[in-house]
Amino acid sequence: MEIREKYDRLYIGILVGLLIPFTAYGILLSLYDKLDALDLLHPEGFTATFRERTVALLAIVANVIPMHFFNRRFMLSSMRGLIFPTLLYVILWMYFYGLGLLG
């Protein structure tokens, strides 16, 4: 069985789509904390939720990496599975942060 056939499954895409943003969120949050500890970031002029909102958005955008990986290997079922958690994360982000930004 070819690797593409073995891992081209809807549930693989869903699993990857759920795990990548959590991992990216943790990495970005720790990076942000390290930069803050080195006093390289200055919070003046930002809203109270800027840090949390931006890190969450970048974590969602991290799903572009596996999307590109699946696309290059023609793993269409995995790509479809990746869309579901990404849409869920975008809806949650819009609910918690987007509505406040829009007015």
Residue pairs with C-beta under 8 A, 6 or more apart in sequence:
4 73
4 74
4 75
7 75
7 78
8 75
8 76
8 77
8 78
9 77
9 78
9 81
10 77
10 78
10 80
10 81
11 81
12 77
12 78
12 81
13 66
13 70
13 75
13 77
13 78
13 79
13 80
13 81
13 82
13 83
13 84
14 81
14 82
14 84
14 85
15 81
16 66
16 78
16 81
16 82
17 63
17 66
17 81
17 82
17 83
17 84
17 85
17 86
18 85
20 62
20 63
20 65
20 66
21 59
21 60
21 62
21 63
21 85
21 89
22 59
23 62
24 58
24 59
24 62
25 55
25 56
25 59
28 55
28 58
28 59
29 55
32 41
32 51
32 55
35 41
43 50
43 51
47 53
49 97
49 100
52 97
53 93
53 97
56 93
56 97
57 93
57 97
59 89
60 86
60 89
60 90
60 93
63 82
63 85
63 86
63 89
66 82
67 79
67 82
70 76
70 78
70 79
70 82
71 79
